[in-house]
Amino acid sequence: MQLGFCSAILPEQSLSQVLLFAADAGYDCVELMCWPPSKADRRYAGITHIDVTEFNEEKAAQVNELATESGVAISGLGYYPNALTPNQEEADLAVSHLRKVIKASSLLGVGIVNTFVGRDWTKSVDENWPRFLETWRPLIEYAEEMNVKVGIENCPMIFTRDEWPGGKNLGSSPALWRRMFEDIPSSHFGLNYDPSHMIWQHMDYLRPMREFADRIFHVHAKDVRIDQDQLDQHGVMAYPNLWHSPKLPGLGDVNWGKFFSVLTDIGYRGPVCVEVEDRAYEATLTSREAALWQSATYLRNYIPAAFSE
């Protein structure tokens, strides 16, 4: 396994600065954000450490040279839009750019793209399904052609009040993963697995790892803390941000010992990337860098540097 982090937490830094910091902090790899250069529409979005809009072999060589010089690998390319939004113009942009990210991943020799499936939150799952297939079958076919694996993150995307209760991402539960993988049975279609999202949905985050072992392409290391007092006051049907908070690994309710025990049992040998969304560490660049240092120190208990592959 390789220890990494998601570059979204360092938006003001250049690609070179991100890679050099990763090397200094003892990380093996980084998941690099590849949003279209634009203003962010939500936290951790709109961040561009690799601009793939006009990417080619020459630019890929330049990026790979920076990675080689730093000694830090690229774990995957990240772009997390809503490709199924009811805003057709926005959806078309998401799909078009996602294809560019897939191509860039191929040119770089990375072979992994992490994203969301998306969802029209105004409709039911069944009402979303035809559009899901219409959108994602061609995308996965293209990924196969490019020899790139697409890992969908399991966050329901219910973090603003207009997203509640349906959420903006279909791929949030084992039942829906089974249905997706049955309808698009490609070995290039899998998961970017994050245990924290299972915690606040009150789901077992260990059992799915065994069932979907061959579909876990990439892992996010993020923790979450449930505020039991607030949950008792509002209930599970309330807006989730009222009773849970994202935290750094080791500061929430994920049992990382059990998590890595299962991860090693299933034979996972890929990247595990810290995703910092802990508001207690967001105020300054210094505090966000400190969050990454702290997370690396903690997770090295489970991913010793000497055994990173």
C-alpha positions as a Markdown table, in Angstrom:
| # | Residue | x | y | z |
|---|---|---|---|---|
| 1 | Met | 0.0 | 0.0 | 0.0 |
| 2 | Gln | 1.0 | 3.6 | -0.6 |
| 3 | Leu | 0.2 | 6.5 | 1.7 |
| 4 | Gly | -1.0 | 9.6 | 0.0 |
| 5 | Phe | -3.3 | 12.6 | 0.3 |
| 6 | Cys | -5.9 | 14.4 | -1.9 |
| 7 | Ser | -4.5 | 17.7 | -3.2 |
| 8 | Ala | -7.8 | 19.6 | -2.9 |
| 9 | Ile | -6.7 | 20.8 | 0.6 |
| 10 | Leu | -3.8 | 22.7 | -0.9 |
| 11 | Pro | -5.6 | 24.9 | -3.6 |
| 12 | Glu | -3.1 | 27.8 | -3.5 |
| 13 | Gln | -0.1 | 25.6 | -4.2 |
| 14 | Ser | 1.3 | 24.7 | -7.6 |
| 15 | Leu | 1.7 | 21.1 | -8.7 |
| 16 | Ser | 5.4 | 21.3 | -7.9 |
| 17 | Gln | 4.8 | 22.7 | -4.5 |
| 18 | Val | 2.2 | 20.0 | -3.7 |
| 19 | Leu | 4.6 | 17.2 | -4.7 |
| 20 | Leu | 7.6 | 18.7 | -2.8 |
| 21 | Phe | 5.4 | 19.1 | 0.3 |
| 22 | Ala | 4.3 | 15.5 | 0.0 |
| 23 | Ala | 7.9 | 14.3 | -0.2 |
| 24 | Asp | 8.9 | 16.4 | 2.8 |
| 25 | Ala | 5.9 | 15.1 | 4.8 |
| 26 | Gly | 6.8 | 11.5 | 4.0 |
| 27 | Tyr | 3.9 | 10.6 | 1.6 |
| 28 | Asp | 4.3 | 8.1 | -1.2 |
| 29 | Cys | 1.7 | 9.5 | -3.5 |
| 30 | Val | -0.9 | 12.3 | -4.2 |
| 31 | Glu | -4.3 | 12.2 | -5.8 |
| 32 | Leu | -4.2 | 15.3 | -8.0 |
| 33 | Met | -7.3 | 17.4 | -8.6 |
| 34 | Cys | -8.2 | 18.1 | -12.2 |
| 35 | Trp | -11.2 | 20.4 | -12.2 |
| 36 | Pro | -11.7 | 22.8 | -15.2 |
| 37 | Pro | -10.0 | 26.1 | -14.2 |
| 38 | Ser | -12.9 | 28.0 | -12.7 |
| 39 | Lys | -14.4 | 29.4 | -9.5 |
| 40 | Ala | -15.4 | 26.7 | -7.0 |
| 41 | Asp | -19.1 | 26.1 | -6.5 |
| 42 | Arg | -18.6 | 24.1 | -3.2 |
| 43 | Arg | -15.8 | 23.4 | -0.7 |
| 44 | Tyr | -12.9 | 21.4 | -2.1 |
| 45 | Ala | -14.2 | 21.8 | -5.7 |
| 46 | Gly | -12.8 | 23.9 | -8.6 |
| 47 | Ile | -9.2 | 23.0 | -7.8 |
| 48 | Thr | -6.8 | 22.4 | -10.7 |
| 49 | His | -3.4 | 20.9 | -10.0 |
| 50 | Ile | -3.3 | 19.5 | -13.5 |
| 51 | Asp | -5.1 | 21.3 | -16.3 |
| 52 | Val | -6.3 | 18.6 | -18.6 |
| 53 | Thr | -8.3 | 20.9 | -21.0 |
| 54 | Glu | -5.6 | 20.7 | -23.7 |
| 55 | Phe | -3.5 | 17.9 | -22.3 |
| 56 | Asn | -1.0 | 16.0 | -24.6 |
| 57 | Glu | 2.0 | 13.7 | -24.4 |
| 58 | Glu | 4.4 | 16.7 | -23.9 |
| 59 | Lys | 2.5 | 18.0 | -20.9 |
| 60 | Ala | 2.2 | 14.5 | -19.5 |
| 61 | Ala | 6.0 | 14.1 | -19.7 |
| 62 | Gln | 6.4 | 17.4 | -17.9 |
| 63 | Val | 4.1 | 16.3 | -15.1 |
| 64 | Asn | 5.7 | 12.9 | -14.8 |
| 65 | Glu | 9.1 | 14.6 | -14.6 |
| 66 | Leu | 8.0 | 16.7 | -11.6 |
| 67 | Ala | 6.7 | 13.5 | -10.0 |
| 68 | Thr | 9.9 | 11.6 | -10.6 |
| 69 | Glu | 12.0 | 14.5 | -9.3 |
| 70 | Ser | 10.0 | 14.7 | -6.1 |
| 71 | Gly | 9.9 | 10.9 | -5.6 |
| 72 | Val | 6.2 | 11.1 | -5.1 |
| 73 | Ala | 3.8 | 9.1 | -7.4 |
| 74 | Ile | 0.4 | 10.1 | -8.7 |
| 75 | Ser | -2.2 | 7.8 | -7.1 |
| 76 | Gly | -5.0 | 9.0 | -9.4 |
| 77 | Leu | -6.6 | 12.0 | -11.0 |
| 78 | Gly | -9.6 | 13.5 | -9.1 |
| 79 | Tyr | -12.6 | 15.3 | -10.5 |
| 80 | Tyr | -15.9 | 15.1 | -8.6 |
| 81 | Pro | -18.8 | 16.8 | -10.5 |
| 82 | Asn | -22.5 | 15.8 | -10.8 |
| 83 | Ala | -22.7 | 14.3 | -14.3 |
| 84 | Leu | -26.4 | 13.6 | -13.7 |
| 85 | Thr | -27.5 | 17.0 | -12.6 |
| 86 | Pro | -30.9 | 18.3 | -14.0 |
| 87 | Asn | -29.0 | 21.2 | -15.4 |
| 88 | Gln | -28.1 | 19.8 | -18.8 |
| 89 | Glu | -25.5 | 22.3 | -19.6 |
| 90 | Glu | -23.7 | 21.6 | -16.4 |
| 91 | Ala | -24.0 | 17.8 | -16.9 |
| 92 | Asp | -22.6 | 18.1 | -20.5 |
| 93 | Leu | -19.6 | 20.0 | -19.2 |
| 94 | Ala | -19.0 | 17.4 | -16.5 |
| 95 | Val | -19.1 | 14.5 | -18.9 |
| 96 | Ser | -17.0 | 16.3 | -21.5 |
| 97 | His | -14.4 | 17.2 | -18.9 |
| 98 | Leu | -14.4 | 13.7 | -17.3 |
| 99 | Arg | -13.4 | 12.3 | -20.7 |
| 100 | Lys | -10.5 | 14.7 | -20.7 |
| 101 | Val | -9.5 | 13.5 | -17.2 |
| 102 | Ile | -9.6 | 9.9 | -18.3 |
| 103 | Lys | -7.5 | 10.6 | -21.4 |
| 104 | Ala | -5.0 | 12.5 | -19.2 |
| 105 | Ser | -4.8 | 9.6 | -16.8 |
| 106 | Ser | -4.0 | 7.4 | -19.7 |
| 107 | Leu | -1.3 | 9.7 | -21.1 |
| 108 | Leu | 0.3 | 9.9 | -17.7 |
| 109 | Gly | 0.3 | 6.2 | -17.2 |
| 110 | Val | -1.6 | 6.6 | -13.9 |
| 111 | Gly | -4.6 | 4.5 | -14.9 |
| 112 | Ile | -7.0 | 5.7 | -12.2 |
| 113 | Val | -9.7 | 8.4 | -12.2 |
| 114 | Asn | -11.8 | 9.1 | -9.1 |
| 115 | Thr | -15.2 | 10.8 | -9.4 |
| 116 | Phe | -18.9 | 10.7 | -8.4 |
| 117 | Val | -21.6 | 9.0 | -10.4 |
| 118 | Gly | -23.9 | 12.0 | -9.8 |
| 119 | Arg | -27.7 | 12.1 | -9.4 |
| 120 | Asp | -30.7 | 14.2 | -10.2 |
| 121 | Trp | -31.7 | 14.8 | -6.6 |
| 122 | Thr | -35.3 | 15.8 | -7.6 |
| 123 | Lys | -36.0 | 12.2 | -8.8 |
| 124 | Ser | -36.0 | 8.7 | -7.3 |
| 125 | Val | -33.3 | 6.2 | -7.9 |
| 126 | Asp | -35.4 | 4.3 | -10.5 |
| 127 | Glu | -36.2 | 7.5 | -12.3 |
| 128 | Asn | -32.4 | 8.3 | -12.4 |
| 129 | Trp | -31.4 | 4.9 | -13.7 |
| 130 | Pro | -32.0 | 5.3 | -17.5 |
| 131 | Arg | -29.9 | 8.5 | -17.5 |
| 132 | Phe | -27.3 | 6.8 | -15.4 |
| 133 | Leu | -26.9 | 4.1 | -18.0 |
| 134 | Glu | -27.1 | 6.5 | -20.9 |
| 135 | Thr | -24.3 | 8.6 | -19.4 |
| 136 | Trp | -22.0 | 6.1 | -17.8 |
| 137 | Arg | -22.0 | 3.2 | -20.3 |
| 138 | Pro | -20.2 | 5.3 | -22.9 |
| 139 | Leu | -17.8 | 6.8 | -20.2 |
| 140 | Ile | -16.8 | 3.4 | -19.0 |
| 141 | Glu | -16.4 | 2.1 | -22.6 |
| 142 | Tyr | -14.1 | 5.1 | -23.2 |
| 143 | Ala | -12.2 | 4.3 | -20.0 |
| 144 | Glu | -11.7 | 0.7 | -21.2 |
| 145 | Glu | -10.3 | 2.0 | -24.5 |
| 146 | Met | -7.9 | 4.3 | -22.5 |
| 147 | Asn | -7.0 | 1.4 | -20.1 |
| 148 | Val | -8.1 | 3.6 | -17.2 |
| 149 | Lys | -10.1 | 2.4 | -14.1 |
| 150 | Val | -12.8 | 4.7 | -12.8 |
| 151 | Gly | -13.3 | 4.7 | -9.0 |
| 152 | Ile | -16.6 | 6.2 | -7.9 |
| 153 | Glu | -16.6 | 7.6 | -4.3 |
| 154 | Asn | -19.4 | 6.5 | -2.0 |
| 155 | Cys | -20.3 | 10.0 | -0.6 |
| 156 | Pro | -24.1 | 10.6 | -0.9 |
| 157 | Met | -23.4 | 14.3 | -1.3 |
| 158 | Ile | -25.9 | 15.6 | 1.2 |
| 159 | Phe | -24.1 | 18.6 | 2.5 |
| 160 | Thr | -26.3 | 21.5 | 1.6 |
| 161 | Arg | -30.0 | 21.8 | 2.3 |
| 162 | Asp | -31.1 | 21.6 | -1.3 |
| 163 | Glu | -29.4 | 18.2 | -1.6 |
| 164 | Trp | -31.4 | 16.7 | 1.3 |
| 165 | Pro | -32.8 | 14.1 | 1.3 |
| 166 | Gly | -32.0 | 12.5 | -2.1 |
| 167 | Gly | -28.4 | 13.6 | -2.4 |
| 168 | Lys | -26.3 | 14.3 | -5.5 |
| 169 | Asn | -24.6 | 10.9 | -5.9 |
| 170 | Leu | -26.3 | 7.6 | -6.6 |
| 171 | Gly | -23.2 | 5.5 | -5.8 |
| 172 | Ser | -23.6 | 5.6 | -2.0 |
| 173 | Ser | -24.6 | 2.1 | -0.9 |
| 174 | Pro | -23.8 | -1.6 | -1.5 |
| 175 | Ala | -27.2 | -2.2 | -2.9 |
| 176 | Leu | -26.7 | 0.4 | -5.6 |
| 177 | Trp | -23.1 | -0.7 | -6.3 |
| 178 | Arg | -24.4 | -4.2 | -7.0 |
| 179 | Arg | -27.0 | -2.8 | -9.4 |
| 180 | Met | -24.5 | -0.5 | -11.1 |
| 181 | Phe | -21.9 | -3.3 | -11.6 |
| 182 | Glu | -24.5 | -5.7 | -12.9 |
| 183 | Asp | -25.7 | -3.2 | -15.5 |
| 184 | Ile | -22.2 | -2.0 | -16.3 |
| 185 | Pro | -20.1 | -5.2 | -15.7 |
| 186 | Ser | -16.8 | -3.7 | -16.6 |
| 187 | Ser | -13.5 | -4.5 | -14.7 |
| 188 | His | -12.7 | -0.8 | -15.2 |
| 189 | Phe | -15.7 | 0.4 | -13.2 |
| 190 | Gly | -15.2 | 0.3 | -9.4 |
| 191 | Leu | -14.9 | 2.2 | -6.1 |
| 192 | Asn | -12.9 | 4.9 | -4.5 |
| 193 | Tyr | -13.8 | 3.7 | -1.1 |
| 194 | Asp | -14.2 | 6.0 | 1.9 |
| 195 | Pro | -15.2 | 4.4 | 5.2 |
| 196 | Ser | -16.3 | 7.7 | 6.8 |
| 197 | His | -19.4 | 7.9 | 4.6 |
| 198 | Met | -20.6 | 4.6 | 5.9 |
| 199 | Ile | -20.2 | 5.7 | 9.5 |
| 200 | Trp | -22.6 | 8.6 | 9.3 |
| 201 | Gln | -25.1 | 6.5 | 7.3 |
| 202 | His | -25.0 | 4.0 | 10.2 |
| 203 | Met | -23.8 | 1.2 | 7.9 |
| 204 | Asp | -21.1 | -1.5 | 8.3 |
| 205 | Tyr | -18.0 | -0.2 | 6.6 |
| 206 | Leu | -16.0 | -3.4 | 6.8 |
| 207 | Arg | -18.3 | -6.0 | 5.2 |
| 208 | Pro | -18.6 | -4.2 | 1.8 |
| 209 | Met | -14.8 | -4.3 | 1.6 |
| 210 | Arg | -14.9 | -8.1 | 1.4 |
| 211 | Glu | -17.8 | -8.3 | -1.0 |
| 212 | Phe | -16.4 | -5.7 | -3.4 |
| 213 | Ala | -12.7 | -6.5 | -2.9 |
| 214 | Asp | -12.1 | -6.7 | -6.7 |
| 215 | Arg | -13.8 | -3.3 | -7.2 |
| 216 | Ile | -11.8 | -1.2 | -4.8 |
| 217 | Phe | -9.4 | 0.7 | -7.0 |
| 218 | His | -8.5 | 3.6 | -4.6 |
| 219 | Val | -9.1 | 4.4 | -0.9 |
| 220 | His | -9.8 | 7.7 | 0.9 |
| 221 | Ala | -8.7 | 8.0 | 4.5 |
| 222 | Lys | -11.1 | 10.3 | 6.2 |
| 223 | Asp | -12.7 | 10.0 | 9.6 |
| 224 | Val | -16.0 | 11.3 | 10.9 |
| 225 | Arg | -17.4 | 11.9 | 14.4 |
| 226 | Ile | -21.1 | 11.5 | 15.2 |
| 227 | Asp | -22.3 | 13.9 | 17.8 |
| 228 | Gln | -24.7 | 11.6 | 19.8 |
| 229 | Asp | -26.3 | 14.5 | 21.7 |
| 230 | Gln | -27.2 | 16.3 | 18.5 |
| 231 | Leu | -28.3 | 13.1 | 16.9 |
| 232 | Asp | -30.6 | 12.4 | 19.9 |
| 233 | Gln | -32.0 | 15.9 | 19.5 |
| 234 | His | -32.6 | 15.9 | 15.7 |
| 235 | Gly | -32.7 | 12.2 | 14.6 |
| 236 | Val | -31.3 | 10.5 | 11.6 |
| 237 | Met | -33.9 | 12.0 | 9.3 |
| 238 | Ala | -32.6 | 15.5 | 9.9 |
| 239 | Tyr | -30.1 | 17.3 | 7.8 |
| 240 | Pro | -26.9 | 15.3 | 8.4 |
| 241 | Asn | -24.6 | 18.3 | 9.1 |
| 242 | Leu | -26.6 | 18.9 | 12.3 |
| 243 | Trp | -25.1 | 15.8 | 13.9 |
| 244 | His | -21.9 | 14.8 | 12.3 |
| 245 | Ser | -18.5 | 16.3 | 11.4 |
| 246 | Pro | -15.6 | 15.1 | 9.1 |
| 247 | Lys | -12.4 | 14.6 | 11.1 |
| 248 | Leu | -8.8 | 13.7 | 10.5 |
| 249 | Pro | -7.9 | 10.0 | 10.7 |
| 250 | Gly | -7.9 | 8.9 | 14.3 |
| 251 | Leu | -10.1 | 11.7 | 15.6 |
| 252 | Gly | -13.5 | 10.1 | 14.7 |
| 253 | Asp | -15.4 | 6.9 | 14.9 |
| 254 | Val | -13.6 | 4.8 | 12.2 |
| 255 | Asn | -11.7 | 1.9 | 13.8 |
| 256 | Trp | -8.6 | 2.1 | 11.7 |
| 257 | Gly | -7.1 | -1.0 | 13.1 |
| 258 | Lys | -10.1 | -3.1 | 11.9 |
| 259 | Phe | -10.2 | -1.2 | 8.7 |
| 260 | Phe | -6.6 | -1.9 | 7.7 |
| 261 | Ser | -7.0 | -5.5 | 9.0 |
| 262 | Val | -9.7 | -6.1 | 6.4 |
| 263 | Leu | -7.9 | -4.0 | 3.8 |
| 264 | Thr | -4.9 | -6.3 | 4.0 |
| 265 | Asp | -7.0 | -9.4 | 4.3 |
| 266 | Ile | -8.6 | -8.7 | 0.9 |
| 267 | Gly | -5.2 | -8.2 | -0.7 |
| 268 | Tyr | -5.5 | -4.5 | -1.4 |
| 269 | Arg | -2.1 | -3.0 | -2.3 |
| 270 | Gly | -3.1 | 0.3 | -3.8 |
| 271 | Pro | -3.1 | 3.9 | -2.5 |
| 272 | Val | -4.7 | 5.1 | 0.7 |
| 273 | Cys | -5.1 | 8.9 | 0.4 |
| 274 | Val | -5.9 | 11.2 | 3.3 |
| 275 | Glu | -8.8 | 13.5 | 2.5 |
| 276 | Val | -8.7 | 16.5 | 4.9 |
| 277 | Glu | -12.2 | 18.1 | 5.4 |
| 278 | Asp | -11.8 | 18.7 | 9.2 |
| 279 | Arg | -12.9 | 22.3 | 9.7 |
| 280 | Ala | -10.7 | 22.6 | 12.8 |
| 281 | Tyr | -7.7 | 22.6 | 10.5 |
| 282 | Glu | -8.9 | 24.7 | 7.6 |
| 283 | Ala | -8.1 | 28.3 | 8.8 |
| 284 | Thr | -4.7 | 28.7 | 7.2 |
| 285 | Leu | -2.3 | 26.9 | 4.9 |
| 286 | Thr | -0.1 | 26.2 | 7.9 |
| 287 | Ser | -2.9 | 24.4 | 9.8 |
| 288 | Arg | -3.9 | 22.4 | 6.7 |
| 289 | Glu | -0.3 | 21.3 | 6.2 |
| 290 | Ala | -0.2 | 20.4 | 9.9 |
| 291 | Ala | -3.3 | 18.3 | 9.3 |
| 292 | Leu | -1.4 | 16.3 | 6.6 |
| 293 | Trp | 1.6 | 15.9 | 8.8 |
| 294 | Gln | -0.6 | 14.7 | 11.7 |
| 295 | Ser | -2.5 | 12.3 | 9.5 |
| 296 | Ala | 0.7 | 10.8 | 8.0 |
| 297 | Thr | 2.1 | 10.3 | 11.5 |
| 298 | Tyr | -1.0 | 8.5 | 12.6 |
| 299 | Leu | -1.5 | 6.3 | 9.5 |
| 300 | Arg | 2.1 | 5.2 | 9.3 |
| 301 | Asn | 1.1 | 2.9 | 12.2 |
| 302 | Tyr | -0.8 | 0.9 | 9.5 |
| 303 | Ile | 1.2 | 1.7 | 6.4 |
| 304 | Pro | 4.9 | 1.5 | 7.4 |
| 305 | Ala | 7.1 | 3.4 | 4.9 |
| 306 | Ala | 9.4 | 0.5 | 4.6 |
| 307 | Phe | 6.6 | -1.7 | 3.3 |
| 308 | Ser | 5.0 | 0.8 | 0.9 |
| 309 | Glu | 4.7 | -0.8 | -2.5 |
